[in-house]
Structures are given as structure tokens and as C-alpha cells.
């Protein structure tokens, strides 16, 4: 991502200014979320599509850009689709600027969509074959459209405030700065760019407006795709186009731009000087796990991983109810077809029934539960979107608590 940032930035601004977006990205968004999440991989593919089209828009380059969006959709469906839409809007804008006619636009659009569809179909062919087309479309398109927003605190605009409440004390400077930076400066960069474009496009004809507009339109498309549920991990992954535009806006000898540029560099240095020691000297537990040597920064997670490593073997069946972290690090296997359960309509009744069948079939020994100890469900549930009643009945009838860990984590063991 940093290399692509430099490739793109050096085509639209001076070499010295091109370092700024990479430095901001490294210290703030990327440095805060050192996590192998799918968001990084899909955003990287869309950024690659921008880089491919930046110099010129030939049929082959347009098809490759579409293919990269097709690859992005295999990691994050929404990001690949909105990235493709952003490229399409840019091609429309450029066509109108150069008055090339509808035939040229349709031709380029066909190459773009063809590259997207061929790549997406090729990568997903195996899954379509195994699950069936109807089931595949339901899981990847229909389910998300109908139930994604049911998880209110994670998949709607309310995630803004739920994340703000979880920010550590005021002295954790990097976390607070990240939250303000990602949710304030990123959208502001797009707004300031379009205002400058409107004001200067004619008088400053030497500026690389087409390249900048490509970065801006695709960046706005990514931002709009994330805006309904702007969690920090999602906004962080989409932030590089905005950072590139911000650096371009500040690439000027004017007094105000020079002062802001110096402030940003001072902030980068300060965050490095503060953030690195904080990370190095804060508490951490070191574990040698099947997935490799791991530094765990959270005592609760450390205790959980230690217990699991001592009571399970690699490839063992364990079901973690509300999240999926231990599977990868401890090389454990989720025996169900559902990655996790929720107390909202995001978890459907048929999924709960599938989990129960899979747990029974595999006779899973351990189940991890986070939160208050589950109770026998009543007929009048307070939350009508909570479909976990049958699962709780099964858990209480077939398992018993064998260990209570810190952080309200309870380990349930199957009855003999």
C-alpha cells in the first residue's frame, strides 16, 4: 500500500510532498490497525486499480483495473463493487471532458465490467460449484442487503459512538487522534479538493486534473460505501486516496499550506516518539502458538489463549460464540458453518439451527461464551431480533461451566 501510495503521489505532486501521505498512512491508519483483516486486501486491490489507470486509459489497462476490483470483491464485496462504480463514474467524467462520444464510453465500460466479472467468477467458481448459485448469491448478496444493518452497534452509523466510548483514557493519544483524523480530515480532504477544482480548473490548466479526479472519484466512492457503517477499520482501509489529495492540496509555497504541512510532519514525529515507547513498554504476554510467536496486548485475551493452548490441540473443534479470534492463532477449527453468533437479527433462526446440528454432529467439547452467564430463555423475549433461544436451551442442556476467565469469558464443557 505504501509503495502504491508513492507511485500515485509522485505522478500528481512533487517528490518531497509525495512522502507525506505514505507517512500519515503508516503512522495513523495502518499503524493503529496491524490486523490481517480483509479490509486491507480489498482496499489494496482498488488502490492498484487506480495506479493502473493513472497514466493512461487504454482498453487493456481498463480491463486490468476491472479485474483488480473483481479481486477486491472476493475479500470485501461492498468495496469491490463501489470501487468498480467509482472507476465507471471517472470514465464517464473523462468522456464528457474530452467529448469522445457514447460509443467510446460503452466500449471502455464493457472492458471494465468484463475484467471485473471474469476475475470475480474465476475466483468464486469453486464456491459456486460447491454451494450452488442460489445459495452463493444468498450468502454474498441477499443476506448482506437484508440483515447487515441488523447488528446496530457494528454495522450502522451508531458504530461511530460505540467506538468512541471504547477509546482508552485520554493519554492514549494515537487512538483518539486516529478517530478524529479518520472521521474528520478524510471527508474534509475530498470536499476541499472539489472546491479547489471548481475554482482553479481553468486558470490552472497545467495541474494533472484527470489523475487527481481519478483518485478523488474512486476515493469518494469508497468513502460513501463505508459511510453507512464507518467503523475505524473500514475508514482506515479507504483513507489513502484522501491522504494523497490532502498532500496535493498542501503542496504549495503559500504560507498557510506550508504551516499546515509542518504541523502534520510535527504530529507524525510526535506520534512516533510517543506511540513507539508506549507500545514497547506497555504490558504484553508472549505466547508460542501453532500460528507462530504472538505478543498479546490484552490480559483477558492472553488468559483465554493460554487456557485454550493448554486444553486443546491443533485442529480441535471449538466453538467461540460471539467472535472468531482464537481459530487462526491457535489453529483451531470452527465445526459449524456460521463464524459467530449475535443477539440481533444478523443471526438468523436457520443459522442457529445449523449451529446446533453441527455441534451435535461433531460432539464439540468446548464452547466459549462472552458476557453474563446465559439463562434459560423465556417465551417473552425482550429483543424480538434475538434468535439464540434454541441455542441457549441446547447449551444449558448439554454443557456445564468448567472455567470462568477474566473479562466475563466462560468456558463450557460438554456433559459426559
Helices and strands as residue ranges (DSSP letters): H 2-9, H 18-25, I 26-30, H 31-32, H 38-54, H 59-75, H 77-98, H 102-131, H 133-137, I 138-142, H 143-147, G 148-150, H 152-155, H 159-165, H 173-180, I 181-185, H 186-200, H 209-227, H 232-237, H 240-249, H 255-281, E 285-289, E 292-296, H 299-311, E 318-320, H 325-330, H 349-362, E 366-370, H 389-398, E 399-405, E 409-414
